[in-house]
């Protein structure tokens, strides 16, 4: 097995995610199996009788703290969507609308007040 694909020990974890070795190994196989394509066997046509899976993708926030929560959740949603697509389910990951507009506005207004801009 390629050393880059072996599970590292906790002492050797990289400070950043380096997907090149994993993608080089699994990417061609997943493409061959049409895992990244919607619909029945990657045709784009929903599969009759298949389970359906839908998830809403919230938009990013303008503040770092609020955005980090979305970035974490989006990773989980991406994994769930890919998992269901790989199972053969009819999947959709829908871009969402701003559900945190008021909270974001309050944070930005406070930052502007602190900077004496507002």
Secondary structure, DSSP 8 states (H G I E B T S, - for coil): --GGGS---GGG--SS---HHHHHHHHHHHHHTTTTS-SGGGSSS--TT--EEEEEE----SSHHHHHHHHHHHHHHHHHHHHHHHTT-EEEEEE---S-HHHHHHHHHHHHHHTT--
